[in-house]
């Protein structure tokens, strides 16, 4: 155990991280003395830094070392740096400056040490779709039974994971940690840092295929979360062909069945078997079973993808020891309010928007279109979409595929703006689309206003694109608050 100078451990009522804990965990050299500990870790010199350790990270487009002096002026109690300057000696006794060989590696080492010291359970969640929703649903469930910390926002990479772990308080019992990746090997490194006790791949799809080159390469990169945790509990989605294949491979290798939990809407052998009834704007009726416990409840959420997210979250609960009886009680009370994830937004005209602008890839695009097709409406259906990012050479094919499906589901009007216009036009032509199609290279407020003027009571408009396309500009143009 790392101990503070007072001998009271790595944390106390006054400080969360003792200075000598930081020095030892990061293998650093204490160059100047300062306060005996800090309450939190910060990487942005623009934030309030009183009581904080400022970590000078170096990225592709920034270098935190340029802001060390600014961080000190902002009241930082300690600095973690891999660039020493003799001028820092003037802060002796006021600011603790720790010199390390690499600040990113030191941040990761600090997070590893904190995770070991606190002993909380870590749930590692990765996948091409559904990571954030699954994490948020699991957080709602688990907070009723445990002290839970969930990774905020996009804290799912080589710097976000350690910062997320370091945000957990000393008495935390469970950390829900998203793990993202763009290249092979990244999940393995994140598992070295977080050492998850429970791991889950929500599904494998074509997100990031432009970086990895094939769906099989994505599958293997996601599988690192299981390979890196041979002593953990592994949760598998049996409805995705690629995660099902990973489950079957693990079975061949003799992985203990009592450390596997499976979920499905179709496979009767699954531990969690949940299905949805008729798709309605008011919600979904869910039925099935958790282990041997029959369940039937309603959730106020739109879209069939909710079932997979619910099943994954319930599986996490089972992995952490919750009983089916306790789980279903919390499942009934879940709230689905995530920005840009199949949000149902009523408009003043009596029409409504399905806003799915948080992210997009071919699988989530197809799911939205299937939901839109199945939804019974009193009026017309519109579809406004823009680019799916990070698809590389597969970009045109993916957008043509999306347009072909969109052209077959009875839409009255489609507006596409983005860089794959030729592919979208080809897809609509192949589909035999008979509605009105509008195209633009970028978002055009005039087109948005024209569509708004057409909307009548009972109409539904679906918006879908990757985050970088900023499709919420449509809502801004229409005067919808909060976007």
C-alpha positions in Angstrom: 0.0 0.0 0.0 1.1 3.5 -0.8 0.9 5.7 2.3 0.7 9.4 2.9 3.3 11.3 4.8 1.0 11.3 7.8 0.7 7.6 7.7 -3.1 7.7 7.2 -3.2 6.0 3.8 -3.6 7.3 0.3 -6.6 9.3 1.1 -8.0 11.3 4.0 -10.8 13.6 4.9 -8.6 16.5 3.6 -7.1 15.0 0.5 -8.1 12.2 -1.9 -4.6 11.5 -3.3 -1.6 11.9 -1.0 1.5 13.5 -2.7 3.8 10.5 -1.9 1.1 8.2 -3.4 1.3 10.2 -6.6 5.1 10.2 -6.7 5.4 6.4 -6.1 2.5 5.4 -8.4 3.9 7.5 -11.3 7.6 6.5 -10.6 8.2 10.2 -10.5 10.7 12.6 -8.9 9.4 15.3 -6.5 11.2 18.4 -7.7 9.4 21.0 -5.5 7.4 20.5 -2.3 3.8 21.6 -2.0 0.5 20.6 -0.3 0.6 17.0 1.0 -2.2 15.9 -1.3 -4.8 16.8 -3.9 -8.5 16.2 -4.3 -8.8 15.6 -8.0 -6.9 15.3 -11.3 -7.3 17.9 -14.1 -5.8 18.1 -17.7 -7.4 21.4 -18.7 -5.6 24.5 -17.4 -8.8 26.6 -18.1 -10.7 24.8 -15.3 -10.5 25.8 -11.7 -7.4 24.1 -10.4 -7.4 24.8 -6.6 -6.9 21.5 -4.9 -6.0 19.7 -8.2 -3.1 17.9 -9.8 -2.6 19.3 -13.3 -1.4 16.7 -15.7 0.5 18.2 -18.7 -0.6 15.8 -21.5 0.8 16.0 -25.0 -1.5 15.3 -27.9 -1.5 15.6 -31.6 -2.8 19.1 -31.6 -1.9 20.4 -28.1 0.8 20.2 -25.5 -0.2 20.7 -21.9 3.4 21.6 -21.0 2.8 25.0 -22.7 0.2 25.7 -20.0 2.0 24.6 -16.8 2.7 28.2 -15.8 -1.0 29.1 -16.4 -2.1 26.1 -14.3 0.1 27.3 -11.5 -1.4 30.8 -11.7 -4.8 29.2 -11.7 -4.1 27.7 -8.3 -3.0 24.1 -9.1 -1.6 22.4 -5.9 0.5 20.0 -7.9 1.9 19.5 -11.4 2.7 16.3 -13.3 5.2 17.0 -16.1 7.8 15.4 -18.2 9.5 18.7 -19.0 11.5 20.4 -16.3 12.3 24.1 -16.2 14.5 25.7 -13.5 12.1 28.6 -13.2 9.7 26.2 -11.5 11.9 26.3 -8.4 10.4 29.6 -7.5 7.2 27.7 -6.5 9.1 25.6 -3.9 6.8 25.0 -0.9 3.7 26.2 -2.7 3.2 23.9 -5.7 4.3 20.2 -5.7 6.0 19.5 -9.1 6.5 15.8 -10.0 8.8 15.1 -12.9 8.1 11.8 -14.9 9.4 10.3 -18.1 6.0 10.4 -19.8 2.9 12.1 -18.4 0.4 9.9 -20.3 2.0 6.7 -19.0 2.2 8.3 -15.5 -1.5 9.1 -15.6 -2.3 5.5 -16.5 0.0 4.2 -13.8 -1.7 6.5 -11.3 -5.1 5.2 -12.3 -3.9 1.6 -12.0 -2.6 2.2 -8.5 -5.9 3.9 -7.5 -7.9 1.0 -8.8 -5.8 -1.5 -6.9 -5.9 0.6 -3.7 -9.7 1.1 -3.7 -10.6 -2.4 -4.8 -13.8 -1.5 -6.6 -15.3 -3.8 -9.2 -14.8 -2.6 -12.8 -17.2 -3.4 -15.6 -15.6 -2.9 -19.0 -18.0 -2.1 -21.9 -17.1 -2.0 -25.5 -18.9 -2.5 -28.9 -19.7 -0.8 -32.2 -23.2 0.4 -31.0 -24.8 0.7 -27.6 -21.9 1.3 -25.3 -23.1 4.5 -23.8 -26.7 3.6 -23.5 -25.9 0.3 -21.9 -23.6 2.1 -19.4 -26.2 4.6 -18.5 -28.9 2.0 -18.1 -26.6 -0.2 -16.0 -25.7 2.9 -13.9 -29.4 3.6 -13.1 -29.9 0.0 -12.0 -26.8 -0.4 -10.0 -27.0 2.9 -8.2 -30.0 1.5 -6.3 -27.8 -1.2 -4.8 -24.2 0.0 -4.9 -22.0 3.1 -4.8 -21.4 3.5 -8.5 -19.1 5.7 -10.7 -19.7 5.7 -14.4 -17.3 7.0 -17.0 -18.5 10.5 -18.2 -19.1 11.4 -21.8 -16.3 10.2 -24.2 -13.9 9.2 -21.4 -13.2 5.9 -23.2 -9.7 6.1 -24.6 -6.1 6.0 -23.5 -6.5 9.2 -21.4 -10.2 9.0 -20.7 -10.2 5.6 -19.0 -7.5 6.6 -16.4 -9.3 9.9 -15.7 -12.5 8.1 -15.3 -11.0 5.6 -12.8 -9.4 8.5 -10.9 -12.8 10.2 -10.6 -14.1 7.3 -8.5 -14.2 8.0 -4.8 -12.4 5.8 -2.4 -15.6 4.1 -1.2 -16.9 3.4 -4.7 -18.0 -0.2 -5.2 -18.6 -0.4 -8.9 -17.0 1.5 -11.8 -18.8 1.3 -15.2 -16.2 2.0 -17.8 -16.7 2.4 -21.5 -13.8 1.3 -23.7 -13.5 2.7 -27.2 -11.0 1.9 -29.9 -9.9 2.9 -33.4 -7.1 0.4 -33.8 -6.1 -3.1 -32.7 -4.3 -3.3 -29.4 -6.1 -0.3 -27.8 -8.7 -2.3 -25.9 -5.9 -4.6 -24.6 -4.0 -1.5 -23.2 -7.2 -0.1 -21.6 -7.8 -3.5 -19.9 -4.2 -3.3 -18.5 -5.1 0.0 -16.9 -8.6 -0.8 -15.7 -8.3 -4.6 -15.1 -12.1 -5.2 -15.5 -13.9 -7.9 -13.4 -16.9 -8.0 -15.8 -16.6 -7.5 -19.6 -19.1 -7.0 -22.4 -19.0 -6.5 -26.2 -22.5 -5.0 -27.0 -22.2 -5.9 -30.7 -19.7 -5.9 -33.5 -20.5 -3.8 -36.6 -18.8 -1.6 -39.2 -17.9 1.4 -37.0 -14.3 2.3 -37.6 -14.0 -0.1 -40.5 -12.1 2.6 -42.3 -9.3 2.3 -39.7 -9.3 -1.5 -39.2 -10.0 -2.6 -42.8 -12.5 -5.5 -42.2 -15.3 -6.6 -40.0 -13.2 -9.5 -38.9 -10.4 -7.1 -37.8 -13.0 -5.2 -35.7 -14.2 -8.4 -34.2 -10.7 -9.4 -33.1 -10.0 -5.9 -31.7 -13.2 -6.1 -29.6 -12.3 -9.6 -28.5 -9.3 -8.1 -26.7 -11.6 -7.2 -23.8 -12.3 -10.9 -23.3 -8.8 -12.1 -24.0 -7.4 -9.6 -21.4 -9.7 -10.8 -18.6 -9.2 -14.6 -18.3 -10.4 -14.6 -14.7 -13.4 -12.2 -15.2 -17.1 -12.7 -16.0 -17.8 -12.4 -19.7 -21.2 -11.2 -21.1 -22.1 -12.1 -24.7 -24.8 -10.9 -27.1 -26.0 -14.0 -28.9 -28.0 -12.0 -31.5 -25.0 -10.5 -33.2 -23.2 -13.0 -35.4 -19.8 -11.8 -34.5 -20.2 -11.8 -30.8 -22.0 -15.1 -31.0 -18.9 -16.5 -32.8 -16.6 -15.1 -30.0 -18.8 -16.9 -27.4 -18.6 -20.2 -29.3 -14.9 -19.9 -29.7 -14.5 -19.3 -26.0 -16.6 -22.3 -25.2 -14.3 -24.5 -27.4 -11.4 -23.3 -25.3 -13.1 -24.5 -22.2 -13.9 -21.1 -20.5 -16.0 -21.9 -17.4 -19.7 -21.6 -18.1 -20.3 -20.2 -14.6 -18.4 -17.1 -15.6 -20.4 -16.5 -18.8 -23.7 -14.6 -19.1 -25.6 -14.5 -22.3 -28.5 -12.4 -23.6 -30.7 -12.6 -26.6 -34.2 -11.9 -28.0 -34.3 -15.2 -30.0 -32.0 -17.8 -28.5 -33.9 -19.9 -25.8 -30.6 -20.9 -24.2 -29.7 -17.3 -23.2 -29.6 -16.3 -19.5 -31.4 -13.1 -20.3 -34.2 -13.5 -22.9 -36.1 -10.3 -23.5 -38.5 -9.4 -26.4 -40.5 -6.3 -27.3 -44.1 -6.1 -28.4 -45.5 -3.6 -30.8 -43.3 -0.5 -31.5 -45.1 2.6 -30.2 -44.0 6.2 -29.7 -45.1 5.9 -26.1 -42.8 3.0 -25.3 -42.2 -0.7 -25.5 -43.8 -3.6 -23.7 -41.0 -6.0 -22.7 -41.5 -9.6 -21.9 -39.3 -12.7 -21.3 -37.2 -13.9 -18.5 -34.1 -13.2 -16.4 -32.6 -16.6 -15.7 -35.7 -18.6 -14.7 -37.7 -15.5 -13.6 -40.5 -14.5 -15.9 -40.9 -10.7 -16.5 -43.3 -8.4 -18.2 -43.0 -4.6 -18.0 -43.1 -1.4 -20.0 -40.4 1.1 -20.7 -40.8 4.6 -22.0 -38.3 4.5 -24.9 -38.4 4.4 -28.6 -36.9 1.8 -30.9 -36.2 -1.9 -30.8 -32.5 -1.4 -30.1 -33.6 -0.6 -26.6 -34.2 -4.4 -26.0 -30.5 -5.2 -26.6 -29.4 -2.3 -24.3 -31.8 -3.4 -21.6 -30.6 -7.0 -21.8 -27.0 -6.0 -21.6 -27.6 -3.8 -18.6 -29.6 -6.6 -16.9 -26.7 -9.0 -17.6 -24.3 -6.7 -15.9 -26.6 -6.7 -12.9 -26.6 -10.5 -12.8 -22.8 -10.5 -13.1 -22.6 -8.3 -10.0 -24.9 -10.6 -8.0 -28.3 -8.9 -8.3 -31.2 -11.3 -8.3 -33.8 -11.3 -11.1 -36.5 -10.1 -8.7 -34.4 -7.0 -7.7 -33.4 -6.4 -11.4 -36.9 -6.3 -12.8 -38.0 -3.8 -10.1 -35.3 -1.4 -11.3 -35.8 -2.2 -15.0 -39.4 -0.9 -14.8 -38.2 2.5 -13.5 -35.5 3.2 -16.1 -35.4 6.6 -17.8 -34.2 7.0 -21.4 -33.1 10.6 -21.8 -29.8 10.5 -23.6 -29.0 13.3 -26.0 -29.3 12.2 -29.6 -30.1 8.6 -29.0 -33.5 7.9 -30.6 -35.0 10.9 -28.7 -38.7 11.4 -29.4 -39.3 15.1 -29.7 -42.9 16.5 -30.1 -43.2 19.6 -32.2 -45.7 22.5 -31.9 -47.3 21.4 -35.2 -48.4 18.1 -33.7 -45.7 16.4 -35.7 -42.6 14.8 -34.0 -38.9 14.2 -34.5 -36.9 11.0 -33.9 -33.5 12.6 -33.2 -30.6 10.1 -33.5 -27.6 12.4 -34.0 -25.2 11.2 -31.3 -23.5 8.8 -33.7 -24.0 6.7 -36.8 -22.7 3.6 -38.5 -24.3 1.2 -41.0 -25.9 -1.0 -38.3 -27.4 1.8 -36.3 -28.6 3.5 -39.5 -30.4 0.3 -40.6 -32.0 -0.1 -37.1 -33.4 3.5 -37.2 -34.9 2.9 -40.7 -36.5 -0.3 -39.5 -37.9 1.4 -36.5 -39.3 4.2 -38.8 -40.8 1.6 -41.1 -42.5 -0.3 -38.3 -43.9 2.8 -36.6 -47.5 3.5 -37.3 -48.2 7.2 -37.9 -51.2 9.3 -38.7 -49.3 11.4 -41.2 -46.3 11.3 -43.5 -42.7 10.1 -42.7 -39.6 12.1 -43.5 -36.0 11.2 -43.3 -33.1 13.7 -43.0 -29.6 12.2 -42.9 -26.0 13.0 -43.3 -22.6 11.3 -43.3 -21.6 8.2 -41.3 -17.9 8.9 -40.5 -14.8 6.7 -40.3 -15.9 4.2 -43.0 -12.9 4.8 -45.3 -13.2 3.1 -48.7 -16.5 1.5 -47.6 -18.2 4.9 -47.2 -19.9 5.0 -50.6 -21.2 1.4 -50.3 -22.5 2.1 -46.8 -24.4 5.2 -47.8 -25.8 3.6 -51.0 -27.0 0.7 -48.8 -28.7 3.1 -46.4 -30.4 4.9 -49.3 -31.6 1.7 -50.8 -33.3 0.7 -47.6 -34.7 4.2 -47.0 -36.2 4.2 -50.5 -38.2 1.1 -49.7 -40.0 2.0 -46.4 -42.7 4.3 -47.6 -41.1 7.7 -46.9 -42.7 10.9 -48.4 -39.4 12.9 -48.5 -35.7 12.4 -48.0 -33.1 15.0 -47.6 -29.4 14.0 -47.6 -26.6 16.5 -47.1 -22.9 15.4 -47.2 -20.0 14.0 -49.2 -21.6 10.8 -50.5 -24.3 12.3 -52.7 -23.6 10.1 -55.7 -23.9 6.9 -53.7 -27.1 8.1 -52.0 -28.6 9.0 -55.4 -27.7 5.6 -56.8 -29.2 3.8 -53.8 -32.5 5.7 -54.1 -32.6 4.9 -57.8 -32.0 1.2 -57.2 -34.8 1.2 -54.5 -37.4 2.6 -56.9 -38.1 5.4 -54.5 -41.2 7.4 -55.5 -41.1 10.2 -52.9 -39.3 13.5 -53.1 -35.5 13.6 -52.7 -33.5 16.7 -51.9 -29.7 16.9 -51.9 -27.1 19.4 -50.7 -23.4 19.4 -50.1 -23.9 20.7 -46.5 -26.6 21.7 -44.1 -28.8 24.3 -45.8 -31.2 26.3 -43.5 -33.5 27.1 -46.4 -34.1 23.4 -47.0 -34.7 22.8 -43.3 -37.2 25.7 -43.2 -39.0 24.4 -46.3 -39.4 21.0 -44.7 -40.6 22.5 -41.4 -43.3 24.5 -43.3 -44.6 21.2 -44.8 -45.1 19.4 -41.5 -48.6 18.7 -40.3 -50.0 16.9 -37.3 -49.1 13.2 -37.2 -46.0 13.6 -39.4 -42.7 12.1 -38.2 -39.2 13.2 -39.1 -36.2 11.0 -38.4 -32.7 12.6 -38.1 -29.6 10.5 -38.3 -25.9 11.1 -38.8 -22.5 10.8 -37.1 -21.8 13.4 -34.5 -19.4 15.3 -36.7 -22.2 16.0 -39.2 -24.0 18.1 -36.6 -27.4 17.2 -37.8 -28.9 18.9 -34.7 -28.6 22.0 -36.8 -32.0 21.0 -38.2 -33.5 21.3 -34.7 -31.7 24.5 -34.1 -33.2 25.9 -37.3 -36.7 24.8 -36.2 -36.3 26.5 -32.9 -36.3 23.4 -30.8 -34.7 24.2 -27.4 -31.8 22.2 -25.9 -29.9 21.2 -29.0 
